[in-house]
Amino acid sequence: MPFGFYMIMAAQFFSALADNALLIASIYVLREMQSPQEYEPLLKLFFTLSYVLLAAFVGAFADSMPKGRVMLISNGIKIVGCSMMFFGAHPLVAYAVVGLGAAAYSPAKYGILTEYLPHRLLVVANGWIEGLTVGAIILGVVIGGMLIRPEVAQHLLAFDFPLIETGVDSIGEMALSVVAVLYLLAAAFNFYVPDTGVDHKVLKKNPWFLIHEFNHCLALLWRDRLGQISLAVTTLFWGAGATLQFIVIKWAEVSLGLGLSKSSMLQGVVAVGVAV
């Protein structure tokens, strides 16, 4: 694989790692606020809502400029969402902004592979991207759980930069700060994502045309036998996985008496099985 592909993988890994660490941090912040328990699974809903509402537009956005720049902008949106939560915005709103960045990021990370690599390497490249993403999901949840463990959190909170007042005074703020650093790492790798040399021109800007074109392509996929299998299995698999995330946390708390930190680590163990 060419060197640029490893930059793409690194950017994707750290971005997905931060997304999943942020989920645990967001649950912790909700509990610090004493929010209703039903708000916690709503985090995932608010995160993925952008994927559905913007599905017709994010592809056109990704094709409007070099994919590396799209990935950089998308990571910037995620950093904004993380910062909003740090400065007091409601976690559901802030995580929705992060989801907006994630929705814009997805078509770019796949689209750049078709521009940058020959056809014979696409299946292998997609396998690496998907494998790293699953690994980042597992590791991100575990990192999120570690960050809110009292002994780890207190050690990190005790760390101070000379002559700099960070304003990080709580476990939630500390966890959000570490997640923001992960997003910054992803953004740093985005600067080294290669320009593929493809001429990016927006063919159509009319939103009604984009919606019509998206619906047409969606209908074609659902009428195709292999397309049906791909869409249905992917939808059910990720839907079940997202639901299982919160079921495992609640089950571990109720049946095993584990706190959020240890419950999230158990969730990471379950994710290993899902990956296998």
C-alpha positions in Angstrom: 0.0 0.0 0.0 1.2 3.5 -0.7 2.2 5.7 2.3 -0.9 8.0 1.9 -3.1 5.1 2.7 -1.6 4.7 6.1 -2.3 8.4 6.8 -6.0 7.8 5.8 -6.1 4.8 8.2 -4.5 6.7 11.1 -6.9 9.7 10.6 -9.9 7.3 10.6 -8.7 5.3 13.6 -8.2 8.3 15.9 -11.4 10.0 14.7 -13.5 6.8 15.5 -11.6 6.3 18.7 -12.6 9.7 19.9 -16.2 9.2 18.8 -16.6 6.2 21.0 -14.6 7.5 24.0 -16.9 10.6 23.8 -20.0 8.4 24.1 -18.9 7.2 27.5 -17.8 10.7 28.6 -21.2 12.0 27.5 -23.1 9.4 29.5 -20.9 10.4 32.5 -21.7 14.1 32.0 -25.4 13.3 31.8 -25.2 11.5 35.1 -23.3 14.4 36.6 -26.2 16.6 35.5 -28.6 14.1 37.1 -30.5 13.9 33.8 -33.3 11.3 33.3 -31.9 7.8 32.5 -33.7 7.7 29.2 -31.5 10.5 27.9 -28.5 8.1 27.7 -29.7 6.0 24.7 -30.9 9.2 23.1 -27.2 10.1 22.7 -26.9 7.5 20.0 -30.1 8.7 18.3 -28.9 12.3 18.2 -25.5 11.2 16.9 -26.9 9.1 14.0 -29.7 11.4 13.1 -27.4 13.4 10.9 -26.5 10.3 8.9 -30.2 9.9 8.0 -31.2 13.5 7.5 -28.1 14.5 5.5 -27.7 11.3 3.6 -28.7 12.9 0.3 -26.2 15.8 0.7 -23.0 14.5 2.4 -21.9 12.7 -0.7 -22.1 15.8 -2.8 -20.2 17.7 -0.1 -17.5 15.1 -0.1 -17.1 15.3 -3.9 -17.0 19.1 -3.9 -13.4 19.4 -2.7 -10.3 17.1 -2.0 -11.3 14.4 0.4 -8.5 15.1 2.8 -9.9 18.6 3.2 -13.4 17.2 3.8 -12.0 14.9 6.5 -10.2 17.8 8.1 -13.4 20.0 8.1 -15.4 17.1 9.5 -13.0 16.6 12.3 -13.2 20.3 13.0 -16.9 20.0 13.4 -16.4 17.1 15.9 -14.0 19.3 17.9 -16.6 22.0 18.0 -19.2 19.6 19.3 -16.8 18.3 22.0 -15.9 21.8 23.0 -19.6 22.7 23.3 -20.1 20.0 25.8 -17.0 21.1 27.7 -18.3 24.7 27.9 -21.8 23.6 29.2 -23.9 22.8 26.2 -26.4 19.9 26.8 -24.7 16.6 25.9 -27.5 15.6 23.5 -27.0 18.8 21.5 -23.2 18.6 21.5 -23.2 15.0 20.6 -25.5 15.7 17.7 -23.0 18.3 16.4 -20.3 15.5 16.6 -22.7 13.3 14.6 -22.9 16.0 12.0 -19.2 15.9 11.6 -19.2 12.1 11.5 -21.9 12.0 8.8 -19.8 14.3 6.6 -16.7 12.3 7.3 -18.0 8.9 6.2 -18.4 9.4 2.4 -15.0 11.1 2.3 -13.1 8.2 4.0 -14.6 5.7 1.5 -14.5 8.0 -1.5 -10.8 8.7 -1.2 -10.0 5.0 -1.5 -11.5 4.8 -5.0 -9.6 7.9 -6.0 -6.3 7.0 -4.5 -6.0 3.2 -5.0 -6.2 0.9 -8.0 -9.3 -1.3 -8.2 -7.4 -4.4 -7.3 -6.6 -3.0 -3.9 -10.1 -1.7 -3.0 -11.4 -4.8 -1.2 -8.2 -5.1 0.9 -8.2 -1.4 1.7 -11.9 -1.4 2.7 -11.1 -4.4 4.9 -8.4 -2.5 6.7 -10.6 0.6 7.1 -13.5 -1.5 8.5 -11.2 -3.5 10.8 -9.5 -0.4 12.2 -13.0 1.2 12.7 -14.2 -1.8 14.8 -10.9 -1.8 16.7 -11.4 1.9 17.4 -14.9 1.3 18.6 -13.7 -1.3 21.1 -10.7 0.6 22.3 -12.6 3.9 22.4 -15.2 2.5 24.7 -12.5 1.1 27.0 -10.6 4.4 27.0 -13.8 6.2 27.8 -14.3 3.9 30.7 -10.8 4.3 31.9 -11.0 8.1 31.9 -13.9 8.2 34.3 -12.4 5.7 36.8 -11.9 7.8 39.9 -8.2 6.7 40.5 -7.3 7.4 36.9 -9.3 10.6 36.7 -7.8 12.0 39.9 -4.3 11.3 38.7 -5.0 13.1 35.4 -6.7 16.0 37.2 -3.6 16.4 39.4 -1.4 17.0 36.4 -0.9 20.7 35.7 1.0 22.6 33.0 3.5 25.1 34.3 2.1 28.7 34.3 -1.1 27.5 32.5 -4.5 27.4 34.1 -6.4 24.8 32.1 -9.8 25.2 33.8 -10.2 21.4 33.9 -11.6 20.8 37.4 -14.0 17.8 37.1 -13.8 14.2 35.8 -16.2 15.1 33.0 -14.1 18.0 31.8 -10.9 16.0 32.0 -12.5 13.2 29.9 -13.7 15.7 27.3 -10.3 17.3 27.2 -8.6 13.9 26.4 -11.2 13.2 23.7 -10.5 16.6 22.2 -6.8 15.7 22.0 -7.7 12.5 20.1 -9.7 14.5 17.6 -6.8 16.9 17.2 -4.5 13.9 16.5 -7.0 12.8 13.8 -7.0 16.3 12.3 -3.1 16.3 12.3 -3.1 13.1 10.2 -5.6 14.7 7.9 -3.0 17.2 6.8 -0.9 14.3 5.4 -3.8 12.7 3.6 -2.7 12.9 -0.1 -4.3 15.0 -2.8 -5.4 12.4 -5.3 -5.4 14.9 -8.2 -9.0 14.3 -9.1 -10.8 17.4 -10.4 -13.6 18.2 -7.9 -16.5 20.0 -9.4 -20.0 20.2 -7.9 -22.2 18.9 -10.6 -25.5 19.9 -9.0 -26.2 22.2 -6.0 -30.0 22.1 -6.1 -31.0 20.3 -2.9 -34.2 19.0 -4.5 -32.1 17.4 -7.3 -29.8 15.8 -4.8 -32.8 14.3 -2.9 -34.3 13.0 -6.1 -31.0 11.5 -7.2 -30.4 9.9 -3.8 -33.9 8.4 -3.8 -33.4 7.1 -7.3 -30.1 5.4 -6.3 -31.6 4.0 -3.1 -34.5 2.5 -5.1 -32.0 0.9 -7.5 -30.0 -0.6 -4.6 -33.1 -2.1 -3.0 -34.3 -3.6 -6.3 -30.9 -5.3 -6.8 -30.6 -8.7 -5.1 -27.1 -8.2 -3.7 -27.9 -4.6 -2.9 -30.9 -5.8 -0.8 -28.7 -8.2 1.2 -26.0 -5.6 1.7 -28.4 -2.8 2.9 -30.6 -5.1 5.1 -27.7 -7.0 6.8 -25.7 -3.8 7.4 -28.7 -2.0 8.8 -29.7 -4.9 11.1 -26.1 -5.6 12.2 -25.3 -2.0 13.2 -28.7 -1.4 14.6 -28.4 -4.4 16.9 -24.9 -3.4 17.8 -25.9 0.1 18.8 -28.8 -1.2 20.9 -26.5 -3.8 22.6 -24.2 -1.0 23.7 -26.7 0.4 26.1 -28.3 -2.9 27.1 -24.9 -4.2 28.2 -24.2 -1.1 30.3 -27.6 -1.2 32.0 -27.4 -5.0 32.5 -24.0 -4.8 34.0 -25.1 -2.1 36.4 -28.4 -3.8 37.5 -27.3 -7.5 37.5 -23.6 -7.2 38.3 -23.6 -4.0 40.4 -20.9 -2.5 38.2 -20.4 1.3 37.8 -20.3 3.0 34.4 -16.5 2.7 34.1 -16.5 -1.1 34.5 -19.7 -1.5 32.5 -18.1 0.3 29.6 -15.1 -2.0 29.7 -17.5 -5.0 29.7 -19.1 -3.4 26.7 -15.6 -3.4 25.1 -15.3 -7.2 25.7 -18.7 -7.8 24.1 -17.6 -5.7 21.1 -14.6 -8.0 20.7 -17.0 -10.9 20.2 -19.1 -8.9 17.8 -16.0 -8.1 15.8 -15.1 -11.8 15.7 
